[in-house]
């Protein structure tokens, strides 16, 4: 394998992504990109659809590049126009109160994906998901991308899609869509605020992985989405006060209850159970207030006490009654850093952990979607013996190239030069493998050396993940596209 330069790797990745075969068209307009380019004779399942979460890294590359790309008929298509079309399309497919009367879905919901048949949009609101689980993260990713699009195009207001913005002002229909999203996410249910209660399969990990309850990924995306919604609504909006109140409580709960480092681990080890109804003591080191009734026997101390560095920590994957999921989940932790949910010291601790545990979390193909993998009887019980999620594969400890862009953004956010330098080397090695392997969706094995057994090739977010990481590292000012409010005090 001939070694490629940093610049040549970027060039090849952009050339691959800038191909008309990936574009999804409806009535002559490019609306986004397919999840993957799957040969006609292969079983595509739903990889020929345009997914909201999959399109985000592609869209960010399009916004940064701001170049014409080749259309299906050889015409030049503005890359930013494709992003605007995508956002407007998802807005059009949002379930309104009028539509909800004829559908078994809630108003405000946006589809997980869409495809085009005979110039007609065919959205998927979870009907094609395992167990038809509702895509809780779609609206949140749409809001995050909306902010990036607005920031990229405001210097030239003519570049803003007319269905979204009137000049630089949000259209009334856009504000209505955001209110519908807020009515959906801020509605009163049987669960306690400020978190969102969701089932397994409601996020990027869309198969049974023990994430029912309050998975970290959804909570950090929720935090970012609320910040974006606040930006586009008028100051006098009644929702503004509810957003501010919810943000503060959400931030405090995640940073306190979800945080795990050696100090917290030592406290948990000494915890007395059946203290959940007591008043918290001021001296939590000596009198632990066990409001979740966590039993020390349920926490893998032997692994964690050896694995956690002295000055590092992370946000655990899930938390509930007598349950602390100590797995490291990449998207939740990285979004916690990027969205400014975490105070600087905790954000730095997460990046220190990733740097110091490079072999475990990044390996040969950055980076693992979660660590460690579920194995043995635990894998059988939690995943239901799911063969796709066998240990160190797919969502169960598999390595996903698309996560590289979030890792680069987080490293730049906390100004971690050692990790940033290491990441450049990782991208060079990973990029060459991805080109040789034809851009697989994920890799298997504890070190990420095996192409995923069921991985599709020419995956658009694999291409975009590496390319976007390079663009961010080369021009850190591009982080402004995904800048959120400052951490709450």
C-alpha positions as CSV (number, residue, x, y, z in Angstrom):
1,X,0.0,0.0,0.0
2,X,1.6,3.3,-1.2
3,X,1.7,5.9,1.6
4,X,-0.4,9.0,0.8
5,X,0.2,12.5,1.9
6,X,-2.3,14.4,4.1
7,X,-3.3,16.6,1.1
8,X,-3.7,13.6,-1.2
9,X,-5.9,11.8,1.3
10,X,-8.2,14.8,1.4
11,X,-8.2,15.0,-2.4
12,X,-9.2,11.4,-2.8
13,X,-11.9,11.5,-0.1
14,X,-13.5,14.6,-1.7
15,X,-13.3,13.1,-5.2
16,X,-15.1,10.0,-3.9
17,X,-17.8,12.0,-2.0
18,X,-18.2,14.4,-5.0
19,X,-19.8,11.8,-7.2
20,X,-23.4,12.0,-8.6
21,X,-24.0,8.4,-7.7
22,X,-24.5,9.4,-4.0
23,X,-27.0,12.1,-4.6
24,X,-30.7,11.6,-4.0
25,X,-33.0,13.5,-6.4
26,X,-36.6,14.4,-6.4
27,X,-38.2,16.4,-9.3
28,X,-34.8,17.4,-10.6
29,X,-33.5,18.8,-7.2
30,X,-30.7,17.1,-5.2
31,X,-32.0,16.7,-1.7
32,X,-29.1,14.9,0.1
33,X,-27.0,11.8,-0.2
34,X,-27.6,8.0,0.2
35,X,-26.3,6.2,3.2
36,X,-24.2,4.1,0.9
37,X,-23.7,3.2,-2.8
38,X,-24.9,-0.4,-2.9
39,X,-24.7,-2.4,-6.1
40,X,-28.1,-3.3,-7.6
41,X,-27.6,-7.0,-7.1
42,X,-26.8,-6.6,-3.4
43,X,-29.4,-6.5,-0.6
44,X,-29.5,-2.8,0.1
45,X,-32.0,-3.0,3.0
46,X,-32.4,0.8,3.5
47,X,-28.9,2.0,2.6
48,X,-30.3,3.6,-0.5
49,X,-32.2,6.1,1.7
50,X,-31.0,9.5,2.9
51,X,-30.7,9.4,6.7
52,X,-30.8,12.5,8.8
53,X,-27.9,11.4,11.1
54,X,-25.8,10.0,8.3
55,X,-26.1,13.1,6.2
56,X,-24.9,15.5,9.0
57,X,-21.1,14.9,8.4
58,X,-21.6,15.0,4.7
59,X,-23.5,18.2,5.0
60,X,-20.8,19.8,7.2
61,X,-18.2,19.0,4.5
62,X,-20.5,20.5,1.9
63,X,-20.9,23.7,4.0
64,X,-17.1,24.0,4.6
65,X,-16.1,23.2,1.0
66,X,-18.8,25.5,-0.5
67,X,-18.0,24.2,-4.0
68,X,-20.0,23.0,-7.0
69,X,-20.4,19.2,-7.1
70,X,-21.3,17.1,-10.1
71,X,-25.0,16.4,-10.6
72,X,-26.6,13.3,-12.2
73,X,-26.7,14.9,-15.6
74,X,-23.3,16.5,-15.4
75,X,-24.6,19.8,-14.2
76,X,-22.9,21.8,-11.5
77,X,-24.7,21.7,-8.2
78,X,-23.9,24.1,-5.2
79,X,-22.9,21.9,-2.3
80,X,-24.5,24.4,0.2
81,X,-27.7,24.3,-1.9
82,X,-27.9,20.6,-1.3
83,X,-27.8,21.1,2.4
84,X,-30.5,23.8,2.2
85,X,-32.7,21.4,0.1
86,X,-32.2,18.6,2.7
87,X,-33.2,20.8,5.6
88,X,-36.3,22.1,3.8
89,X,-37.2,18.5,2.8
90,X,-37.1,17.2,6.4
91,X,-39.1,20.3,7.4
92,X,-41.7,19.4,4.8
93,X,-41.8,15.8,6.1
94,X,-42.3,16.8,9.8
95,X,-45.5,15.5,11.2
96,X,-47.9,18.4,11.9
97,X,-50.9,18.3,14.2
98,X,-53.1,18.0,11.1
99,X,-51.2,15.0,9.8
100,X,-51.0,13.3,13.2
101,X,-54.7,12.8,13.1
102,X,-54.2,10.3,10.3
103,X,-50.9,8.7,11.6
104,X,-49.8,6.9,14.7
105,X,-47.0,9.3,15.3
106,X,-46.7,12.4,17.5
107,X,-46.8,16.0,16.1
108,X,-43.3,17.5,15.7
109,X,-41.6,14.2,14.8
110,X,-39.2,14.1,11.9
111,X,-38.3,11.0,9.8
112,X,-35.2,8.9,10.4
113,X,-34.7,8.9,6.6
114,X,-36.4,9.2,3.3
115,X,-36.2,7.8,-0.2
116,X,-37.6,8.8,-3.6
117,X,-39.8,6.6,-5.7
118,X,-41.3,8.0,-8.9
119,X,-40.5,11.5,-7.9
120,X,-42.4,11.1,-4.6
121,X,-40.9,11.3,-1.1
122,X,-41.2,8.2,1.0
123,X,-40.3,9.1,4.6
124,X,-39.5,6.5,7.3
125,X,-40.7,7.5,10.8
126,X,-39.4,4.3,12.3
127,X,-41.6,1.8,10.4
128,X,-38.5,0.2,8.9
129,X,-36.6,0.1,12.2
130,X,-36.3,-3.0,14.4
131,X,-39.6,-3.1,16.4
132,X,-40.6,0.1,14.7
133,X,-38.8,2.2,17.3
134,X,-39.3,6.0,16.9
135,X,-36.1,7.9,15.9
136,X,-35.7,10.2,18.8
137,X,-32.5,11.7,17.6
138,X,-33.6,12.9,14.1
139,X,-35.1,16.2,15.2
140,X,-32.0,17.0,17.3
141,X,-29.5,16.3,14.5
142,X,-31.8,18.4,12.2
143,X,-31.5,21.3,14.6
144,X,-27.7,21.0,14.9
145,X,-27.4,21.0,11.1
146,X,-29.8,23.9,10.8
147,X,-27.5,26.0,13.0
148,X,-24.4,25.0,10.9
149,X,-26.2,25.9,7.7
150,X,-27.3,29.3,9.0
151,X,-23.8,30.2,10.2
152,X,-22.2,29.1,7.0
153,X,-24.6,31.0,4.7
154,X,-25.4,34.2,6.6
155,X,-22.5,36.2,5.0
156,X,-24.5,35.7,1.8
157,X,-28.1,35.8,2.6
158,X,-29.0,34.8,-0.9
159,X,-27.5,31.4,-0.1
160,X,-30.1,30.7,2.6
161,X,-32.9,28.5,1.4
162,X,-36.1,30.6,1.0
163,X,-38.3,27.9,2.7
164,X,-36.2,28.3,5.8
165,X,-35.1,31.9,6.0
166,X,-36.4,35.3,4.8
167,X,-33.1,37.1,4.4
168,X,-31.3,36.2,7.6
169,X,-34.6,35.9,9.6
170,X,-36.2,32.5,10.2
171,X,-39.4,32.0,8.2
172,X,-42.6,31.6,10.3
173,X,-42.9,28.0,9.1
174,X,-39.4,27.3,10.5
175,X,-40.2,28.8,13.9
176,X,-43.5,26.8,13.9
177,X,-41.4,23.6,13.2
178,X,-39.1,24.4,16.1
179,X,-42.1,25.0,18.4
180,X,-43.5,21.6,17.3
181,X,-40.2,19.9,18.2
182,X,-40.2,21.6,21.6
183,X,-43.7,20.6,22.3
184,X,-42.7,17.0,21.5
185,X,-39.5,17.0,23.6
186,X,-40.7,19.2,26.5
187,X,-44.1,17.5,26.9
188,X,-45.0,16.1,30.3
189,X,-44.9,12.3,30.5
190,X,-44.6,9.7,33.1
191,X,-40.8,10.1,33.4
192,X,-39.1,12.7,35.6
193,X,-37.5,15.7,34.0
194,X,-34.9,16.9,32.9
195,X,-33.9,13.7,31.0
196,X,-35.7,12.1,28.1
197,X,-36.9,8.6,28.6
198,X,-36.4,6.5,25.4
199,X,-36.4,2.9,24.4
200,X,-33.5,0.8,23.0
201,X,-32.9,1.6,19.3
202,X,-33.9,5.2,19.4
203,X,-30.5,6.7,18.4
204,X,-27.4,5.8,16.3
205,X,-27.2,2.4,18.2
206,X,-30.5,1.2,16.7
207,X,-30.4,-2.4,17.9
208,X,-30.9,-3.8,21.4
209,X,-27.9,-2.8,23.5
210,X,-29.3,-2.1,26.9
211,X,-29.8,1.6,26.2
212,X,-33.5,1.8,27.2
213,X,-34.0,4.5,29.8
214,X,-31.8,7.6,29.7
215,X,-29.0,6.8,27.3
216,X,-26.2,9.4,27.3
217,X,-26.3,10.0,23.5
218,X,-29.8,11.3,23.5
219,X,-29.3,13.5,26.5
220,X,-26.3,15.3,25.1
221,X,-28.0,15.7,21.7
222,X,-31.0,17.0,23.5
223,X,-28.8,19.6,25.3
224,X,-27.3,20.8,22.0
225,X,-30.8,20.8,20.3
226,X,-32.3,23.0,23.0
227,X,-29.5,25.5,22.6
228,X,-30.1,25.8,18.9
229,X,-33.9,26.1,19.4
230,X,-33.3,29.0,21.8
231,X,-31.2,30.8,19.1
232,X,-34.0,30.7,16.4
233,X,-37.0,31.6,18.6
234,X,-37.8,35.2,19.4
235,X,-36.7,36.4,22.9
236,X,-40.3,36.9,24.0
237,X,-41.3,33.3,23.1
238,X,-42.9,31.4,26.1
239,X,-40.6,28.5,25.3
240,X,-37.5,30.5,26.1
241,X,-38.0,30.3,29.9
242,X,-38.7,26.6,29.7
243,X,-35.6,25.9,27.6
244,X,-33.4,27.9,30.0
245,X,-34.8,26.0,33.0
246,X,-34.5,22.6,31.4
247,X,-30.9,23.3,30.2
248,X,-29.7,24.2,33.6
249,X,-31.2,21.1,35.3
250,X,-30.1,18.8,32.4
251,X,-26.5,20.1,32.6
252,X,-26.3,19.6,36.4
253,X,-27.7,16.1,36.3
254,X,-25.4,14.9,33.6
255,X,-22.3,16.5,35.0
256,X,-22.9,15.3,38.5
257,X,-24.8,12.0,38.3
258,X,-23.3,10.7,35.0
259,X,-19.7,11.6,35.8
260,X,-17.3,8.8,36.7
261,X,-13.7,9.2,37.7
262,X,-11.5,7.5,40.4
263,X,-12.8,9.8,43.1
264,X,-16.4,9.0,42.3
265,X,-15.6,5.3,41.9
266,X,-14.1,5.3,45.5
267,X,-17.2,7.0,46.8
268,X,-19.5,4.5,45.0
269,X,-17.5,1.6,46.5
270,X,-18.2,2.8,50.0
271,X,-21.9,3.6,49.2
272,X,-24.6,2.3,51.6
273,X,-27.6,1.0,49.8
274,X,-31.2,1.8,50.8
275,X,-30.3,5.5,51.3
276,X,-32.2,6.8,48.3
277,X,-34.9,8.5,50.5
278,X,-32.4,10.3,52.8
279,X,-31.3,13.9,52.6
280,X,-27.9,14.4,51.0
281,X,-25.1,15.1,53.4
282,X,-22.8,18.0,52.7
283,X,-19.8,15.7,53.1
284,X,-20.5,13.3,50.2
285,X,-17.0,11.7,50.6
286,X,-18.0,10.2,54.0
287,X,-21.8,10.1,53.7
288,X,-22.7,9.1,50.2
289,X,-26.3,9.9,49.2
290,X,-27.3,6.9,47.1
291,X,-30.4,8.4,45.4
292,X,-30.3,5.8,42.6
293,X,-29.8,2.9,45.1
294,X,-26.7,1.6,43.3
295,X,-25.3,-1.6,44.7
296,X,-21.5,-1.7,44.7
297,X,-21.6,-5.4,43.5
298,X,-23.2,-4.3,40.2
299,X,-20.2,-2.0,39.2
300,X,-17.1,-3.6,37.5
301,X,-14.6,-2.2,40.0
302,X,-11.8,-4.6,39.1
303,X,-11.8,-3.4,35.5
304,X,-12.4,0.3,36.2
305,X,-9.8,0.7,39.0
306,X,-7.1,-0.6,36.6
307,X,-8.4,1.1,33.5
308,X,-9.3,4.6,34.6
309,X,-6.2,6.9,34.8
310,X,-5.8,9.0,37.9
311,X,-6.7,12.3,36.3
312,X,-9.3,11.3,33.7
313,X,-13.0,10.6,33.7
314,X,-16.0,10.3,31.4
315,X,-19.8,10.3,31.3
316,X,-21.3,6.8,31.9
317,X,-23.7,5.4,29.3
318,X,-26.9,5.2,31.2
319,X,-28.3,5.6,34.7
320,X,-31.4,4.5,36.4
321,X,-32.8,2.7,39.5
322,X,-30.0,0.4,40.8
323,X,-28.3,0.7,37.4
324,X,-25.1,2.4,36.3
325,X,-23.9,1.5,32.8
326,X,-20.2,2.1,33.1
327,X,-19.5,1.6,29.3
328,X,-17.8,4.5,27.5
329,X,-20.0,5.6,24.6
330,X,-18.2,7.8,22.1
331,X,-21.0,10.0,20.7
332,X,-22.4,11.0,24.1
333,X,-19.0,11.9,25.5
334,X,-17.8,13.7,22.4
335,X,-21.1,15.6,22.1
336,X,-20.8,16.5,25.8
337,X,-17.5,18.2,25.0
338,X,-18.5,19.8,21.7
339,X,-21.9,21.1,22.9
340,X,-20.3,22.9,25.9
341,X,-22.4,20.8,28.3
342,X,-19.3,20.0,30.4
343,X,-17.2,22.5,32.4
344,X,-13.6,22.7,31.1
345,X,-12.1,20.4,33.7
346,X,-14.4,17.6,32.9
347,X,-14.1,18.1,29.1
348,X,-10.3,17.9,29.5
349,X,-10.6,14.8,31.6
350,X,-12.5,13.0,28.8
351,X,-10.0,13.9,26.2
352,X,-7.1,12.9,28.5
353,X,-8.9,9.5,28.9
354,X,-9.1,9.1,25.1
355,X,-5.4,10.0,24.7
356,X,-4.2,7.8,27.5
357,X,-6.4,4.8,26.5
358,X,-5.7,5.2,22.8
359,X,-5.2,1.5,22.1
360,X,-8.6,0.7,23.6
361,X,-10.8,3.5,22.3
362,X,-9.1,4.3,18.9
363,X,-7.0,1.3,18.0
364,X,-6.2,0.9,14.3
365,X,-9.4,2.6,13.1
366,X,-10.8,5.5,15.1
367,X,-13.0,5.1,17.0
368,X,-15.0,2.6,19.0
369,X,-18.7,3.4,19.3
370,X,-18.6,1.9,22.9
371,X,-16.1,0.3,25.2
372,X,-15.8,-2.4,26.5
373,X,-17.9,-4.9,24.4
374,X,-20.5,-7.1,26.0
375,X,-19.3,-10.7,26.1
376,X,-20.5,-14.1,27.2
377,X,-23.8,-14.4,29.1
378,X,-24.0,-10.6,29.3
379,X,-24.0,-10.4,25.5
380,X,-26.7,-13.1,25.3
381,X,-29.0,-11.4,27.8
382,X,-28.5,-7.7,26.8
383,X,-28.5,-8.1,23.0
384,X,-30.7,-11.1,22.7
385,X,-27.9,-13.1,21.1
386,X,-27.8,-10.6,18.2
387,X,-25.2,-12.0,15.8
388,X,-24.6,-8.5,14.2
389,X,-23.7,-7.2,17.6
390,X,-21.4,-10.1,18.6
391,X,-18.5,-8.9,20.8
392,X,-16.3,-6.3,19.2
393,X,-18.5,-5.9,16.2
394,X,-20.9,-3.3,14.9
395,X,-22.5,-1.4,17.9
396,X,-21.0,-3.8,20.4
397,X,-17.4,-2.4,20.5
398,X,-17.0,-2.0,16.7
399,X,-15.0,0.9,15.2
400,X,-16.7,3.6,13.2
401,X,-14.7,5.9,10.9
402,X,-17.5,8.5,10.9
403,X,-16.8,9.2,14.6
404,X,-13.4,10.7,13.7
405,X,-14.9,14.1,12.9
406,X,-16.5,14.4,16.4
407,X,-13.2,13.3,18.0
408,X,-11.3,16.0,16.0
409,X,-13.9,18.6,17.0
410,X,-13.7,17.7,20.7
411,X,-9.8,17.6,20.7
412,X,-9.8,21.1,19.1
413,X,-12.5,22.3,21.5
414,X,-10.4,21.6,24.6
415,X,-7.1,22.5,22.9
416,X,-5.5,19.1,23.5
417,X,-2.4,19.3,21.3
418,X,-1.1,15.9,22.2
419,X,-4.3,14.2,21.1
420,X,-4.6,16.4,18.1
421,X,-1.1,15.5,16.9
422,X,-1.8,11.8,17.5
423,X,-5.1,12.1,15.6
424,X,-3.3,13.4,12.5
425,X,-1.2,10.2,12.5
426,X,-4.3,8.1,13.1
427,X,-6.2,9.7,10.2
428,X,-3.3,9.1,7.8
429,X,-3.3,5.4,8.6
430,X,-7.0,5.0,8.8
431,X,-7.6,7.0,5.6
432,X,-5.3,4.8,3.5
433,X,-7.0,1.7,4.9
434,X,-10.4,3.1,4.1
435,X,-9.5,3.9,0.5
436,X,-8.0,0.4,0.1
437,X,-11.1,-1.3,1.7
438,X,-13.5,0.9,-0.3
439,X,-14.9,3.0,2.6
440,X,-16.6,0.4,4.8
441,X,-19.3,1.4,7.4
442,X,-17.5,-0.1,10.4
443,X,-14.6,-2.4,11.5
444,X,-14.6,-5.4,13.8
445,X,-12.1,-6.7,16.4
446,X,-10.7,-5.3,19.6
447,X,-8.2,-3.3,17.7
448,X,-10.4,-2.5,14.7
449,X,-8.3,-4.3,12.1
450,X,-11.1,-6.4,10.5
451,X,-13.6,-5.0,8.0
452,X,-17.0,-5.4,9.6
453,X,-18.5,-8.8,8.6
454,X,-21.8,-7.1,7.5
455,X,-20.4,-3.7,6.6
456,X,-21.6,-2.0,3.4
457,X,-18.9,-0.4,1.3
458,X,-18.8,3.2,-0.1
459,X,-20.5,4.5,3.0
460,X,-21.0,8.2,2.7
461,X,-20.5,9.1,6.4
462,X,-17.3,7.0,6.5
463,X,-15.9,9.1,3.7
464,X,-17.2,12.4,5.2
465,X,-16.0,11.5,8.7
466,X,-12.4,11.3,7.8
467,X,-12.6,14.3,5.4
468,X,-14.4,16.5,7.9
469,X,-11.9,15.7,10.6
470,X,-9.1,16.8,8.3
471,X,-10.9,20.0,7.4
472,X,-11.4,20.8,11.1
473,X,-7.8,20.1,11.9
474,X,-6.6,22.2,9.0
475,X,-8.9,25.1,9.8
476,X,-10.1,25.1,13.4
477,X,-12.2,28.2,12.7
478,X,-14.7,25.8,11.1
479,X,-15.6,24.7,14.6
480,X,-17.8,27.9,14.6
481,X,-20.4,25.9,12.6
482,X,-21.0,23.6,15.6
483,X,-20.4,26.1,18.4
484,X,-23.0,26.1,21.1
485,X,-23.5,28.3,24.2
486,X,-21.0,28.4,27.0
487,X,-21.1,25.9,29.9
488,X,-23.7,26.9,32.5
489,X,-22.3,27.9,35.8
